[in-house]
Amino acid sequence: MSEQDYRDLRREYDAEALRRTMLAASPMEQFGQWLAAAQEKHPDDATSMSLATVDSQGWPSARIVLLKHFDEQGLVWYTDTHSRKGQALAANPRAELLFYWKGLERQVRIQGRVEAVSAAEADQYFNSRPLGSRLSAAASQQSSVVPDRAVLEAAVAAMQERYPDGQVPRPARWGGYRLLPQRFEFWQGRTSRLHDRFEYVRQDDGWLIQRLAP
Ligand SMILES: Cc1cc2nc3c(=O)[nH]c(=O)nc-3n(C[C@H](O)[C@H](O)[C@H](O)COP(=O)(O)O)c2cc1C
């Protein structure tokens, strides 16, 4: 069917309230609490996040990546740095990460500047990945055009032959990025669309916390 109408499709959000008094002073701590709750509710998907970038022409672009580490400094994911997102980040090292935890009726947005993780950090994570993932990363130039799947499979087989002992080195173009948060927004669904939203905005001396209209 080529046409569908969803105007009458709606649901009530009524899981729980988010109050100013419940918020942690540090947004990363607040994020950690929500992520832990999300991992209980969605053990498979909690760390998947939408990464939005803007390229040198001003075009936005979004895709899912997996959160691999976070701490007070920032949030880390790994990818091919020559991919479309890598090229956008090279031209414009700013991004937004978005988590949606359906079962909790929660959304978190985190905006900030992005920097590359160190080669040592990237090596450490790359070497911890299963062999198949390392071979694929070495064989696939992410976001480039390929004629067919057979070409990719042949490239993986060639890597397997090249590294029979499984010691696949991290490709130079494969690495990690860390988003250094400037702004967080925590959204909790409430009834009749009167949702709770709080933003944390980084200031010189800490975080400004304010409620936003839904
Ligand atoms: C659940 C899920 C997890 C993903 N995790 C990653 C990831 O951690 N790193 C990555 O490079 N791509 C990941 N991808 C693939 C990306 O969404 C995307 O297709 C790829 O990175 C190429 O994006 P680009 O052409 O915009 O650079 C994931 C996709 C899904 C659906």
The ligand as an SDF file (V2000), in Angstrom:
LIG
                    3D

 31 33  0  0  0  0  0  0  0  0999 V2000
   21.3270   -1.4140   15.8980 C   0  0  0  0  0  0  0  0  0  0  0  0
   22.4050   -0.8280   15.0270 C   0  0  0  0  0  0  0  0  0  0  0  0
   23.6620   -0.6280   15.5400 C   0  0  0  0  0  0  0  0  0  0  0  0
   24.6730   -0.0750   14.7560 C   0  0  0  0  0  0  0  0  0  0  0  0
   25.9000    0.1900   15.3180 N   0  0  0  0  0  0  0  0  0  0  0  0
   26.8620    0.7730   14.5620 C   0  0  0  0  0  0  0  0  0  0  0  0
   28.1080    1.1630   15.1600 C   0  0  0  0  0  0  0  0  0  0  0  0
   28.3300    1.0280   16.3730 O   0  0  0  0  0  0  0  0  0  0  0  0
   29.0480    1.7070   14.3460 N   0  0  0  0  0  0  0  0  0  0  0  0
   28.8360    1.9160   13.0130 C   0  0  0  0  0  0  0  0  0  0  0  0
   29.7370    2.4030   12.3320 O   0  0  0  0  0  0  0  0  0  0  0  0
   27.6540    1.5990   12.4310 N   0  0  0  0  0  0  0  0  0  0  0  0
   26.6640    1.0540   13.1790 C   0  0  0  0  0  0  0  0  0  0  0  0
   25.4470    0.7400   12.6050 N   0  0  0  0  0  0  0  0  0  0  0  0
   25.2560    1.0160   11.1500 C   0  0  0  0  0  0  0  0  0  0  0  0
   24.9560    2.5150   10.9520 C   0  0  0  0  0  0  0  0  0  0  0  0
   23.6060    2.7930   11.2900 O   0  0  0  0  0  0  0  0  0  0  0  0
   25.2450    3.0010    9.5150 C   0  0  0  0  0  0  0  0  0  0  0  0
   24.5650    2.1990    8.5830 O   0  0  0  0  0  0  0  0  0  0  0  0
   26.7320    2.9690    9.1830 C   0  0  0  0  0  0  0  0  0  0  0  0
   27.5290    3.3980   10.2740 O   0  0  0  0  0  0  0  0  0  0  0  0
   27.0300    3.8640    7.9790 C   0  0  0  0  0  0  0  0  0  0  0  0
   26.5970    5.1800    8.2470 O   0  0  0  0  0  0  0  0  0  0  0  0
   27.1270    6.4400    7.4100 P   0  0  0  0  0  0  0  0  0  0  0  0
   27.1050    6.0420    5.9450 O   0  0  0  0  0  0  0  0  0  0  0  0
   26.1750    7.5580    7.7150 O   0  0  0  0  0  0  0  0  0  0  0  0
   28.5260    6.7380    7.8740 O   0  0  0  0  0  0  0  0  0  0  0  0
   24.4150    0.2340   13.3800 C   0  0  0  0  0  0  0  0  0  0  0  0
   23.1240    0.0340   12.8670 C   0  0  0  0  0  0  0  0  0  0  0  0
   22.1300   -0.4680   13.6800 C   0  0  0  0  0  0  0  0  0  0  0  0
   20.7370   -0.6170   13.1010 C   0  0  0  0  0  0  0  0  0  0  0  0
  1  2  1  0
  2  3  1  0
  2 30  2  0
  3  4  2  0
  4  5  1  0
  4 28  1  0
  5  6  2  0
  6  7  1  0
  6 13  1  0
  7  8  2  0
  7  9  1  0
  9 10  1  0
 10 11  2  0
 10 12  1  0
 12 13  2  0
 13 14  1  0
 14 15  1  0
 14 28  1  0
 15 16  1  0
 16 17  1  0
 16 18  1  0
 18 19  1  0
 18 20  1  0
 20 21  1  0
 20 22  1  0
 22 23  1  0
 23 24  1  0
 24 25  2  0
 24 26  1  0
 24 27  1  0
 28 29  2  0
 29 30  1  0
 30 31  1  0
M  END
$$$$
